[in-house]
Amino acid sequence: MRVKRAWLDGNATDNELAAAGSAAWSAAWSAAWSAAGYAARAAAGAAARAAAGAAAWAADAARAAAGDAQNAELERVLGKLLGCEARAR
């Protein structure tokens, strides 16, 4: 802003004004680029955490289903054995 004022007053050259504008634009672009990068990394991290949570839930559900199937098989075999014992008595 000071360079622009100096340029308007005739105390700065066109090149100085262009350099100051370029530096300001570069700083703004860098800040925006960094903010976008941070936002993208945060979103990717959140998505990874959500995916990991979903995978853990699915693994727990699979273990529970396997346990239920095993229990059903044990109950079937036990019922068969107890049925044989009851008939033998």
Residue pairs with C-beta under 8 A, 6 or more apart in sequence:
3 12
3 16
3 17
3 19
3 20
4 17
4 20
6 12
6 16
7 13
7 14
7 16
7 17
